[in-house]
Amino acid sequence: MFGWAAAVYFLCFLASAGCSWLLVRSYVNSRTKLLLWSAICFILLALNNFFLFIDLALLPTMIDLSLLRLAIGLSAVSALLYGFIWELD
């Protein structure tokens, strides 16, 4: 049922979730605004990768989650862009 593609999707989810956890932990210690926006971005990217795994590995033909994934990806990039532009010190 699961192939190499599903394993790669799940590993991408684990990697982005790990990065988001490290960024949140660093933000809690230092309270730097750019770390906050980066953590939000990676949390949303982890959510995006989770829905990618669900969409393409578990529900390949039943439900199409591509619009949801695009909206989450746009939100992730928008959060990071906001942090880069407006939190410049």
Secondary structure as UniProt FT lines:
FT   HELIX           4..30
FT   HELIX           33..53
FT   HELIX           54..58
FT   TURN            60..62
FT   HELIX           66..86
//
